[in-house]
């Protein structure tokens, strides 16, 4: 899901609230290092604040059932959620099941999603994954990561989103936002998305795991921006271990 850092001056949403304090020094993003790991009590407090600010976070992708969620997430690769929603509103009105999508056909799917990056390849994947769902799963979305990842255009991140949003599994779908927040804050530093994911599974308190990936995505999308994080608006600025953060109390 393409980052929205260029909209840094137009923050639409914030996770939690923080009293206005602060002047923040601009510094490059830094990966997590030993000695900068958040403590267990700090992690508990981080997610307590996220939950207080947004108790029931939702995906910003629009969908009507597990199938349309899967399609939306596949289309969201290297695209904004807003851009995907604009394209899929009309598409899902006429094709909200694998059978309807196959009948619609690849050429017509391309017409609906042509404003989205890589739309030709994505249209091909949407039709083929729909065929495979019909053939291999009776038209249902499998509640299994391996089966989901076997579908065209579906990787681990996409599978984790579907398992979390459609089936309530406490998975961690690590995108660029979560990767950045996990490393920058000291929550779950890692060199690869998989390493960050596995650390999040261990470090996020069980009570917060279901919604953790949504809180972290929203925090990275609207507050902990890549080029210039809005530390002065950050609900966890006092907990964050990023050495580039300079907050005057």
C-alpha positions in Angstrom: 0.0 0.0 0.0 1.7 3.0 -1.3 2.9 5.4 1.4 1.3 8.8 1.7 4.3 10.7 2.9 3.9 13.4 0.3 0.7 14.3 2.2 2.6 15.0 5.4 1.1 18.5 5.6 -2.4 17.2 5.4 -2.7 14.6 8.1 -6.2 13.2 7.9 -6.0 10.9 10.8 -4.0 10.4 14.0 -3.7 7.5 16.4 -4.3 9.0 19.8 -3.7 12.5 21.1 -0.8 14.2 22.8 -0.5 17.6 24.4 1.3 20.0 22.1 4.8 20.3 23.3 7.5 20.1 20.9 10.3 20.9 18.6 11.7 18.0 16.7 15.0 17.7 14.9 15.0 16.3 11.4 17.0 13.2 11.1 17.2 10.2 8.8 15.3 7.1 9.6 17.3 4.5 11.6 16.9 0.8 12.0 16.5 -0.7 15.4 19.7 -1.6 17.2 20.4 -3.4 20.4 20.1 -1.1 23.4 17.2 0.7 21.7 14.6 -2.0 22.1 11.4 -1.0 23.8 10.8 -2.6 27.1 7.8 -4.8 27.7 6.2 -2.2 29.9 6.7 0.5 27.3 5.2 -1.8 24.6 2.2 -2.4 26.8 1.8 1.4 27.3 2.2 2.0 23.6 -0.7 -0.2 22.6 -2.8 0.9 25.5 -2.6 4.5 24.1 -3.3 3.3 20.6 -6.3 1.4 21.8 -7.5 4.4 23.8 -7.3 6.6 20.8 -8.9 4.2 18.3 -10.5 1.2 20.0 -11.7 -0.5 16.8 -9.3 0.4 13.9 -10.5 -0.6 10.5 -8.9 -1.2 7.1 -9.1 1.8 4.9 -9.8 -0.5 1.9 -13.4 -0.8 1.0 -14.9 -4.3 0.6 -18.2 -6.2 1.0 -17.1 -9.7 1.7 -13.9 -11.8 2.1 -13.5 -12.2 -1.7 -13.7 -8.5 -2.4 -11.3 -7.9 0.5 -8.8 -10.3 -1.1 -9.1 -8.5 -4.5 -8.8 -5.1 -2.9 -5.6 -6.1 -1.1 -4.1 -7.6 -4.3 -4.9 -4.4 -6.2 -3.4 -2.2 -3.4 0.2 -3.3 -4.1 2.1 -0.1 -5.1 -1.1 1.9 -5.0 -2.9 4.0 -2.4 -6.0 2.7 -0.6 -7.9 5.7 -1.8 -7.0 5.0 -5.4 -8.0 1.3 -5.0 -11.4 2.3 -3.4 -12.2 4.7 -6.3 -11.6 1.9 -8.8 -13.3 -0.9 -7.0 -16.6 0.7 -5.9 -18.1 0.2 -9.3 -16.3 -3.1 -9.9 -17.6 -4.7 -6.7 -21.2 -3.6 -7.5 -21.2 -6.1 -10.4 -18.6 -8.6 -9.5 -18.5 -9.5 -5.8 -17.9 -13.2 -6.1 -15.3 -15.3 -8.0 -18.0 -16.5 -10.4 -19.1 -13.0 -11.3 -15.5 -11.9 -11.7 -14.7 -14.7 -14.1 -17.8 -13.9 -16.1 -16.8 -10.3 -16.2 -13.5 -11.2 -17.8 -10.0 -9.8 -17.8 -10.6 -7.1 -20.4 -13.5 -5.5 -18.5 -11.7 -5.8 -15.2 -8.8 -3.9 -16.8 -11.3 -1.1 -17.7 -12.4 -0.8 -14.1 -8.9 -0.7 -12.5 -6.9 1.1 -15.2 -6.3 4.0 -12.9 -4.3 1.7 -10.6 -0.6 1.0 -11.1 0.3 -2.3 -12.9 -3.4 -2.7 -13.7 -2.9 -5.2 -16.6 -1.0 -7.7 -14.5 -3.4 -7.2 -11.6 -6.4 -7.8 -13.8 -4.8 -11.0 -15.0 -4.2 -12.1 -11.4 -7.7 -11.2 -10.3 -9.3 -13.4 -13.0 -6.9 -16.3 -12.4 -7.2 -16.2 -8.6 -11.0 -16.2 -9.0 -10.8 -19.3 -11.3 -8.6 -21.0 -8.7 -10.9 -20.2 -5.9 -13.8 -21.8 -7.9 -11.8 -24.8 -8.9 -9.8 -25.5 -5.7 -12.0 -24.0 -2.9 -15.6 -24.1 -4.1 -15.6 -20.3 -4.5 -14.7 -19.7 -0.8 -11.7 -17.8 0.5 -9.4 -20.3 2.3 -8.7 -19.6 6.0 -5.1 -20.8 5.6 -2.0 -18.8 4.8 -0.4 -21.4 2.6 -3.5 -21.8 0.5 -3.9 -18.1 0.2 -0.3 -17.6 -0.9 -0.8 -20.2 -3.6 -3.2 -17.8 -5.4 -1.9 -15.5 -8.1 -0.8 -12.1 -6.8 -1.1 -13.1 -3.2 2.0 -12.9 -1.0 2.5 -13.2 2.7 1.5 -9.7 3.5 -1.8 -10.0 1.5 -2.5 -13.3 3.1 -2.0 -11.9 6.6 -4.4 -9.0 5.9 -7.1 -11.4 4.7 -6.6 -13.7 7.7 -6.7 -10.7 10.1 -9.6 -8.7 8.6 -11.8 -11.4 7.2 -11.2 -14.1 9.8 -10.1 -12.3 12.9 -6.7 -14.0 13.1 -4.0 -11.9 15.1 -1.6 -11.8 12.1 0.9 -9.0 11.4 0.8 -7.8 7.8 4.1 -5.9 7.6 4.0 -3.2 4.9 6.4 -0.2 4.5 4.7 1.7 7.3 4.9 -1.1 9.9 8.5 -1.9 8.8 9.5 1.7 9.5 7.6 2.0 12.8 8.9 -1.3 14.0 12.5 -0.3 13.4 12.3 3.4 14.3 10.6 3.0 17.6 12.5 0.0 18.8 9.3 -2.1 18.9 10.4 -4.8 16.5 13.7 -4.0 14.7 14.5 -6.2 11.8 16.3 -6.2 8.4 13.4 -7.8 6.5 9.6 -7.6 6.7 9.5 -11.2 7.8 11.9 -10.6 10.7 9.8 -7.6 11.8 6.6 -9.7 11.6 8.1 -12.5 13.7 9.3 -10.1 16.3 5.9 -8.4 16.5 4.3 -11.7 17.1 6.5 -12.2 20.1 6.6 -8.7 21.4 3.0 -7.3 21.0 1.0 -8.2 24.1 -1.7 -10.8 23.4 -4.6 -8.5 24.3 -3.6 -6.1 21.5 -2.5 -8.5 18.7 -5.8 -8.5 16.8 -5.7 -4.8 16.0 -1.9 -4.2 16.3 -1.2 -4.2 12.6 -3.9 -1.6 11.9 -2.7 0.7 14.7 0.8 0.5 13.4 -0.1 1.1 9.8 -2.2 4.1 10.7 0.6 5.5 12.9 3.1 5.1 10.1 0.8 6.5 7.4 -0.3 9.6 9.3 2.2 10.3 12.0 5.5 8.4 11.8 6.2 9.6 8.2 9.3 8.5 6.4 10.9 11.8 5.6 9.7 13.9 8.5 7.9 12.1 11.3 5.4 14.3 13.2 6.9 13.6 16.6 5.2 16.7 17.9 1.9 15.1 17.3 2.9 11.6 18.3 1.0 9.8 21.1 4.1 7.6 21.9 6.9 10.2 21.4 8.1 9.8 25.0 8.3 6.0 24.6 10.0 5.9 21.1 13.7 5.0 21.0 14.5 6.7 17.7 17.7 8.7 18.2 16.7 11.3 15.6 13.7 12.3 17.8 14.4 15.5 19.8 11.3 16.4 21.8 11.5 19.4 24.2 9.4 18.8 27.3 
